[in-house]
Amino acid sequence: MEQHIFGVTEVNNLVKLLVDNEPMLQHIHVRGELSNYKMHSAGHHYFTLKDQSGALSCVMYRREAGRLRFRPENGMKVVLSGRISVFARDGKYQLYCNTMTPEGVGDLAVAFEQLKNKLYAEGLFDERRKKPLPPYPERIAIITSPTGAAVHDMIRILRRRYPIAKVILLPVLVQGPGAPPQIVRAIQYANRWKVGDVIITGRGGGSMEDLWAFNDEQVARAIYESELPVISAVGHEPDVTISDFVADARASTPSNAAEIAVPDQMELLRRLRGAEERMEQAETQRLEALRQRLDTLAGKRVMRDHLAYVQDKRMELVHVQQRLSDLSGALAARKRQRFSALAASLDALSPLAVLGRGYAMAQDGEGRILKSYQDVTAGDRVSVTLGEGGFTCTVDKPFEEVKR
């Protein structure tokens, strides 16, 4: 019997047929560590799954990869499900992956942590950029499902606490793949048209899968970019979403969001009544003080005798006049005394006083005082002034020596 000789393609197809007909390999779960992870431009993912002593080539096509909730990374331990088959052209067997789940935790938990770390690094959780809530909002925009219990709870509490505020409901899906785009558009719409003074967005409780719309990156960025302050109200108190970190305020429940958004009218009434009482007390005290002042003024002498004020002022005027007279007399006396002293000093220095003591003052014809015999010559006319009167004479002979 002649032995059949196989072609390479025949061998590969035969192996593929054998592998594809093995039921155990058509729905298999494999645990390992991701390595050499690559994402093709067409959307397919190619990678290697390895353990301590072996490696397995894997591929996840675009449709299956699009359902991933997290971003696969090299070194991540995962559990894959899919089928083993042979790529006949290369004779290479590989795992065609349908699902990928991080080992030990769910894929949603990993996706949550990855997105949280990413947005934190970008500063979307920074407390310094969070906007304050308006103390007395006139309009409140609620972005949530119109049919859920959460919206009815919020409206009921808002009407009870602060009925003067207008509530505007922007209905959206809050669950499923269509929810994030609707929430984003509602936030943008509220900002564009200034629908409210504050936005409340959220939903009632549920599983992590149910709340996932509020872990969406686009929803988080829309909240961050909102010019209106946003209150995140998702699930129950233990539930935490990415929206809670980004929002300007986080409420533990939708009902708590309504309480945070508006003041309590009963508390406002108590505060107003307290202010009214304080104002009344202050006014009463002011009136009492004015009454006491009026009583004091009424008891004054001027109020009993209308001329008393004029008489008092007349007495004050007389007293002031007397003081002015005394002061002016004393001032005149000091001035006279000083004048006498100055006059005496001046008289002591006066040349007339010197002449009065027997001296004479000689002047030439031009009125210059003669101080030396050299100032005249024989025949000059000289005027001599005495203590009383004077005379004119002619110089006979100047001489130097003065007889003593």
Secondary structure as the mmCIF struct_conf table of DSSP 4:
data_model
#
loop_
_struct_conf.conf_type_id
_struct_conf.id
_struct_conf.beg_label_comp_id
_struct_conf.beg_label_asym_id
_struct_conf.beg_label_seq_id
_struct_conf.end_label_comp_id
_struct_conf.end_label_asym_id
_struct_conf.end_label_seq_id
HELX_LH_PP_P HELX_LH_PP_P1 GLU A 2 HIS A 4
HELX_RH_AL_P HELX_RH_AL_P1 VAL A 8 ASP A 20
TURN_TY1_P TURN_TY1_P1 ASN A 21 ASN A 21
HELX_RH_AL_P HELX_RH_AL_P2 PRO A 23 GLN A 26
BEND BEND1 HIS A 27 HIS A 27
STRN STRN1 ILE A 28 MET A 39
TURN_TY1_P TURN_TY1_P2 SER A 41 ALA A 42
BEND BEND2 GLY A 43 GLY A 43
STRN STRN2 HIS A 45 LYS A 50
BEND BEND3 GLN A 52 SER A 53
STRN STRN3 ALA A 55 MET A 60
HELX_RH_AL_P HELX_RH_AL_P3 ARG A 62 ALA A 65
TURN_TY1_P TURN_TY1_P3 GLY A 66 ARG A 67
BEND BEND4 ARG A 69 PHE A 70
TURN_TY1_P TURN_TY1_P4 ASN A 74 GLY A 75
STRN STRN4 LYS A 77 PHE A 87
TURN_TY1_P TURN_TY1_P5 ALA A 88 GLY A 91
STRN STRN5 LYS A 92 PRO A 102
TURN_TY1_P TURN_TY1_P6 GLU A 103 GLY A 104
BEND BEND5 VAL A 105 VAL A 105
HELX_RH_AL_P HELX_RH_AL_P4 ASP A 107 ALA A 121
TURN_TY1_P TURN_TY1_P7 GLU A 122 PHE A 125
HELX_RH_3T_P HELX_RH_3T_P1 GLU A 127 ARG A 129
HELX_LH_PP_P HELX_LH_PP_P2 LYS A 130 PRO A 134
BEND BEND6 PRO A 135 TYR A 136
BEND BEND7 GLU A 138 GLU A 138
STRN STRN6 ARG A 139 THR A 144
BEND BEND8 PRO A 146 GLY A 148
HELX_RH_AL_P HELX_RH_AL_P5 ALA A 149 ARG A 161
TURN_TY1_P TURN_TY1_P8 PRO A 163 ILE A 164
BEND BEND9 ALA A 165 ALA A 165
STRN STRN7 LYS A 166 PRO A 171
BEND BEND10 GLN A 175 GLY A 176
TURN_TY1_P TURN_TY1_P9 PRO A 177 GLY A 178
HELX_RH_AL_P HELX_RH_AL_P6 ALA A 179 ARG A 192
TURN_TY1_P TURN_TY1_P10 TRP A 193 LYS A 194
BEND BEND11 ASP A 197 ASP A 197
STRN STRN8 VAL A 198 ARG A 203
TURN_TY1_P TURN_TY1_P11 MET A 208 LEU A 211
HELX_RH_3T_P HELX_RH_3T_P2 TRP A 212 ASN A 215
HELX_RH_AL_P HELX_RH_AL_P7 GLU A 217 GLU A 225
BEND BEND12 GLU A 227 LEU A 228
STRN STRN9 VAL A 230 VAL A 234
BEND BEND13 GLY A 235 HIS A 236
TURN_TY1_P TURN_TY1_P12 GLU A 237 PRO A 238
HELX_RH_AL_P HELX_RH_AL_P8 ILE A 242 VAL A 246
BEND BEND14 ALA A 247 ASP A 248
STRN STRN10 ALA A 249 ALA A 251
BEND BEND15 SER A 252 THR A 253
HELX_RH_AL_P HELX_RH_AL_P9 PRO A 254 ALA A 261
BEND BEND16 VAL A 262 VAL A 262
HELX_RH_AL_P HELX_RH_AL_P10 GLN A 265 ALA A 298
TURN_TY1_P TURN_TY1_P13 GLY A 299 GLY A 299
BEND BEND17 LYS A 300 LYS A 300
HELX_RH_AL_P HELX_RH_AL_P11 ARG A 301 ARG A 304
TURN_TY1_P TURN_TY1_P14 HIS A 306 LEU A 307
HELX_RH_AL_P HELX_RH_AL_P12 ALA A 308 LEU A 349
HELX_RH_AL_P HELX_RH_AL_P13 PRO A 351 GLY A 356
TURN_TY1_P TURN_TY1_P15 ARG A 357 GLY A 358
STRN STRN11 MET A 361 GLN A 363
TURN_TY1_P TURN_TY1_P16 GLY A 365 GLU A 366
BEND BEND18 GLY A 367 GLY A 367
HELX_LH_PP_P HELX_LH_PP_P3 ARG A 368 ARG A 368
STRN STRN12 ILE A 369 ILE A 369
HELX_LH_PP_P HELX_LH_PP_P4 LEU A 370 LEU A 370
BEND BEND19 SER A 372 SER A 372
HELX_RH_3T_P HELX_RH_3T_P3 TYR A 373 ASP A 375
TURN_TY1_P TURN_TY1_P17 ALA A 378 GLY A 379
STRN STRN13 ARG A 381 THR A 385
BEND BEND20 GLY A 387 GLU A 388
STRN STRN14 GLY A 390 THR A 394
BEND BEND21 GLU A 400 GLU A 400
#
